[in-house]
Amino acid sequence: MVHPLQIRGQHFDMHFSGVLFWKEAGLLFVSDLHLGKVSHFRKYGAAIPTAAIPGNFDHLDECISHFSPSGICFLGDLFHSYLNSEWQLFEAWVQKIRCRMVLVTGNHDIISPHKYEALGIRVVPEIVMEGFLFTHHPEERKGYFTVSGHIHPAVRIRGKGRQSLRLPCFFMSTDQLILPAFGSFTGMHTMEKMAEDEVFAIADRQIIKI
């Protein structure tokens, strides 16, 4: 269900949902929920069942119950686009969560920061703590280890025949960890693993180091 990870003397847990928990800080990091995307696509005729809408909130609740974080940091693309009917579900969810929340803005976060701040959610461009940089877009910054999202990383597993399987993954290079997208219907980008990279694929509620 979880896979431990030690980075620069700090201890983290990767969860099969795609979240990352920083034990020393008590913080839960979640990237690329893209809330509202189901309603956005349905508006333009996509045949996506409405039952998919509460799934993200159910999965968030499962993660919070497991880790009991003191804070939640959304690493960008919390909402997919403009306000729609899923905002009311988000408001109701926020009101029942008893820990502080921060949104690191991503390229899809076009909803006014005032809407989030009215819910008690702080909106920032990045977070810098204890030699770590938490941001939406992957970047290399001298002296920091970066934790980011945006790419929706995936890895392709090939069998002995022609069959292959593409799985979401945590993708770690020397100074950076890219989180998988948490949200449903977000798509994935297949990464090319170099010798120094570490890849942790997600399958059947497990994390498997490739």
C-alpha positions in Angstrom: 0.0 0.0 0.0 2.9 2.4 0.8 6.5 2.4 0.0 9.1 4.2 2.2 11.5 6.7 0.7 14.4 8.5 2.4 15.6 11.8 0.8 18.3 14.0 2.3 17.7 12.5 5.7 13.9 13.0 5.7 11.4 10.2 5.6 8.5 9.9 3.1 5.8 7.4 2.2 4.6 6.9 -1.3 1.0 5.8 -1.4 -0.6 3.8 -4.2 -3.1 6.6 -4.7 -0.3 8.8 -5.9 0.1 11.0 -2.8 3.3 11.5 -0.9 3.5 11.9 2.9 6.4 13.7 4.6 6.6 12.1 8.1 8.8 14.7 9.9 6.6 17.6 8.7 3.2 15.7 8.9 2.4 17.0 5.4 0.4 15.2 2.6 1.3 16.2 -0.9 -1.3 15.7 -3.7 -0.8 16.7 -7.3 -3.0 17.1 -10.3 -6.5 16.3 -9.1 -8.1 18.2 -12.0 -11.4 18.4 -10.1 -14.3 19.5 -12.3 -12.9 17.7 -15.3 -15.6 15.2 -15.4 -18.3 17.9 -15.4 -16.3 19.9 -17.9 -16.2 17.0 -20.4 -19.8 16.0 -19.8 -20.8 19.6 -20.7 -19.3 19.1 -24.1 -20.9 15.7 -24.7 -18.4 13.2 -23.4 -20.1 10.0 -22.1 -18.5 10.0 -18.6 -20.7 8.6 -15.8 -21.6 11.0 -13.0 -20.6 8.3 -10.5 -16.9 9.2 -11.4 -17.3 12.7 -9.7 -17.2 11.7 -6.0 -14.3 9.2 -6.6 -11.6 11.8 -6.0 -13.1 12.9 -2.7 -13.4 9.3 -1.6 -9.8 8.6 -2.4 -8.7 11.8 -0.6 -10.6 10.7 2.5 -8.9 7.3 2.4 -5.5 9.0 2.3 -6.3 11.4 5.1 -7.6 8.5 7.2 -4.4 6.5 6.6 -1.9 9.3 7.3 -3.7 11.7 9.6 -1.7 14.7 8.2 -1.4 18.0 9.9 -1.6 19.7 6.6 -2.4 19.0 2.9 -0.4 20.6 0.1 -2.0 20.5 -3.4 0.9 20.7 -6.0 -1.1 22.4 -8.7 -4.0 21.7 -11.1 -6.4 21.3 -8.2 -9.3 22.3 -10.6 -9.2 21.5 -14.3 -10.8 24.7 -15.5 -13.4 27.3 -14.6 -16.0 26.9 -11.8 -18.7 24.3 -12.3 -21.0 22.2 -10.2 -18.1 20.3 -8.6 -17.0 23.4 -6.7 -19.9 22.9 -4.3 -18.7 19.4 -3.7 -15.3 20.7 -3.0 -16.5 23.4 -0.6 -18.5 20.7 1.4 -15.4 18.5 1.5 -13.1 21.3 2.7 -15.5 22.1 5.5 -15.3 18.7 7.0 -11.4 18.4 6.9 -9.7 19.5 10.1 -6.2 20.4 8.8 -4.6 23.3 7.1 -4.5 23.3 3.3 -2.2 25.1 0.8 -2.5 25.2 -3.0 0.7 25.6 -5.0 -0.7 27.0 -8.3 -0.4 25.2 -11.5 -1.2 26.0 -15.1 -4.8 24.9 -14.9 -5.5 26.9 -11.7 -7.4 29.8 -13.2 -10.1 30.1 -10.5 -9.5 33.3 -8.5 -7.3 32.7 -5.4 -9.9 34.6 -3.4 -12.3 31.7 -3.8 -9.8 29.4 -2.2 -8.8 31.8 0.5 -12.4 32.2 1.5 -12.3 28.5 2.3 -9.2 28.9 4.4 -6.9 27.6 1.7 -3.6 29.5 1.3 -2.5 30.0 -2.3 1.2 30.3 -3.1 3.5 29.9 -6.1 5.8 27.4 -4.4 6.9 26.1 -1.0 10.5 26.0 0.2 11.2 24.0 3.4 14.3 22.2 4.8 16.1 22.2 1.5 13.1 21.0 -0.5 11.3 22.9 -3.2 7.6 22.0 -3.7 6.2 23.2 -7.0 3.9 22.3 -9.8 6.2 22.3 -12.8 9.4 20.1 -12.6 12.5 22.2 -12.3 16.1 21.9 -11.1 17.2 24.6 -8.6 20.7 24.5 -7.2 20.8 23.3 -3.6 17.2 22.0 -3.5 15.5 18.7 -4.0 12.3 19.4 -6.0 9.0 17.6 -5.6 6.5 18.4 -8.4 3.7 17.2 -10.6 2.3 18.4 -13.9 3.7 15.7 -16.2 1.4 12.8 -15.0 4.3 10.4 -15.3 3.9 6.8 -16.4 6.1 3.9 -17.2 5.7 1.2 -19.9 6.2 -2.4 -18.8 6.9 -4.8 -21.6 6.4 -8.6 -21.5 8.4 -11.3 -23.3 6.0 -11.1 -26.2 4.6 -8.0 -27.8 2.4 -7.2 -24.9 2.9 -4.1 -22.9 1.3 -2.3 -20.0 1.5 1.4 -19.1 1.3 2.3 -15.4 1.3 5.6 -13.4 4.4 6.0 -11.4 6.5 8.1 -9.0 9.5 9.2 -11.1 12.7 10.1 -9.2 15.9 11.6 -10.6 19.0 12.8 -8.8 17.4 16.0 -7.4 13.7 15.6 -8.2 10.6 13.5 -7.6 7.6 13.8 -9.9 4.3 12.7 -8.4 1.7 10.8 -10.5 -1.6 12.6 -11.2 -4.1 11.9 -8.4 -7.3 12.7 -10.4 -9.3 10.4 -12.6 -9.4 10.9 -16.4 -6.1 12.9 -16.3 -4.1 11.0 -18.9 -0.5 10.0 -18.5 2.9 10.8 -20.1 5.3 7.9 -20.6 8.8 8.7 -19.1 12.1 7.4 -20.4 14.1 5.9 -17.6 17.8 6.8 -17.5 20.4 4.8 -15.5 20.4 7.1 -12.5 16.5 7.4 -12.3 14.3 5.4 -9.9 10.8 4.5 -11.0 8.0 3.3 -8.7 5.0 2.0 -10.6 1.5 1.8 -9.2 -0.5 -1.4 -9.8 -3.2 -3.2 -7.9 -3.0 -0.9 -4.9 0.7 -1.6 -4.6 3.9 0.3 -5.4 6.5 -1.6 -7.3 10.0 -0.5 -7.9 11.0 -1.0 -11.5 
